[in-house]
Amino acid sequence: MSTTLYRKYRPATFSEVIGQKHVVQTLQNAIKSGRIGHAYLFAGPRGTGKTSIARIFAKTINCEHLKNGEPCLKCNSCKLISEARALDIIEIDAASHTGVDNIRELRETVKLPPSILKNKVYIIDEVHMLSGGAFNALLKTLEEPPANVVFILATTEVHKIPETILSRVQRFDFTRLTIEEIIKRLAEIAKLEKVTVDREALEIIASSSEGGMRNAESLLGQIIALEDKKITAKEVEFILGTVSEKFTAEFIDLVIRKKYPEVFSKIGELREMGVDFKNFGKSLFNYFRQMLVISINPELGEKLSYEITKERLGQIKKQIASVEIGEILNFINILQENTERFKSSPLPQLFLEVSIASLAADSMPFDPSPFHKGRAGEGFKKNKNKNPPQSPFIKGEEKNKSDSVNGKSALIEKPKTANKNSTTDFEFVLSNWPGVIESLKSYNHSLSSVLKMSRPALIDGNYLILKTKYDFYKEKIADTQNRLTIEDAIDKITGVSLKLKTLTEKELETTYPDFKEKKNLLEEAADIFGGKIVKE
């Protein structure tokens, strides 16, 4: 059987380790100065080199001809360890040795001196899997191990390690590898395997590895198994069921520009290509997350080097210049909601199509102006007049009053109170709500986007209760400056003076258990006549 790439090209010395320079440098300095600790903890994501460095460290502290903190690889000790024949290097998988009895057995063997090597080394992988009793049994041994015994604990979930253990070890945190580091190493391996792999193909593999060298090498091995001497990006996309960064960037660019028909065409392309929509959805989430992080703090773009190429960073910086943070959050929330909602759907692309349709619907709010002549649901023309639309709730002779300016009909100003007739006031505010949103667009586009995701629920005393879906929107609206701005807009558009209070859907249900959502006149008419509200 052939050896997997990550085993075949596992680093044998510190100089061969990819990344983790802070860990390597510290360990080498400790070896050179003779200040070797009795217990270490290597913590970090999977496939970032924890076990490999633990083995190199074990080899180095036992090497008979040490040179500049590196093992010679030629002495008997180095050969025994490299060939996994050294009895004094004990590797334990804590996932399958979780009990107290296993640790008690370890404590007994610790007392025995090294058989051949200078130092006995215990490498305990996935140490967080040990039971509470096993950790307690290990405490004393970790604190005062016999001479010439070193413990190296490795974990991917350091938060599960008890504080009593953490206080007895030297901790090293491993980081994800950058995409450039992974690409460079994969190119070297491909050359050694006498296979040509396109740069774009290597980028796809590196991005899919999520910063883990072992993941990247496994994917490369899977692709090399095709026995194709020249591997292209298209082949990698097909095997991994994913798409290139270029396709993802183009897809999101169309979403930002609200080119929804073109977006649906792209979804059709994905279906024809046989792409795994779950993987593509994950790529979208990650891309939007990167946009969110960089839009809040552009300097963090450099910190994302383990998952983002320089080309994508430049693309994202261009895209965030034309989109608000609130819109990015909206994209993420809608995508998350529909991913959960349709995760059991027989149509894998449905969550994506519904998400895009929701964005399209949000970008085309209906006009609250009164009915045009004709049948209900035929359409409503947008009121281009700067004055707010006339309320359908003002009765009788009031509608016939006119303004002396230019002889044009004007809206009758309502009393500036919410107490005289809260029902009529609420209906008036609800019917003019899109006008309030529109009036804020030029002043604060982000706030306008947030209000699109909110809706008046009821009037309670002098308060307009606003219903929204997420805590982020609630906090955004509740900001003092934003709240006062919205209250002023409501006053100017509707003539009704109200204080604003925002509740999430769950809070609304708890606070007002008898609440029943009221539709405005147009929505009720559309329901009655079986029509729908469209934009002309």
Secondary structure by P-SEA (a helix, b strand, c coil): cccccccccccccccccccaaaaaaaaaaaaaacccccbbbbbccccccaaaaaaaaaaaaacccccccccccccaaaaaaaaccccccccccccccccaaaaaaaaaaaacccccccbbbbbbcccccccaaaaaaaccccccccccbbbbbbbcccccccaaaaaacbbbbbbbbcaaaaaaaaaaaaaaacccccaaaaaaaaaaacccaaaaaaaaaaaaccccccccaaaaaaaaccccaaaaaaaaaaaaacaaaaaaaaaaaaaaacccaaaaaaaaaaaaaaaaaaaacccccccccccccaaaaaaaaaaaacccaaaaaaaaaaaaaaaaacccccccaaaaaaaaaaaaaaabbbbccccccccccccccccccccccccccccccccccccccccccccccccccccccaaaaaaaaaaaaaaaaaaaccccaaaaaaaaaccccccccccbbbbbccaaaaaaaacaaaaaaaaaaaaaaccbbbbbbbbcaaaaaaacccbbbbbcaaaaaaaaaccccccc
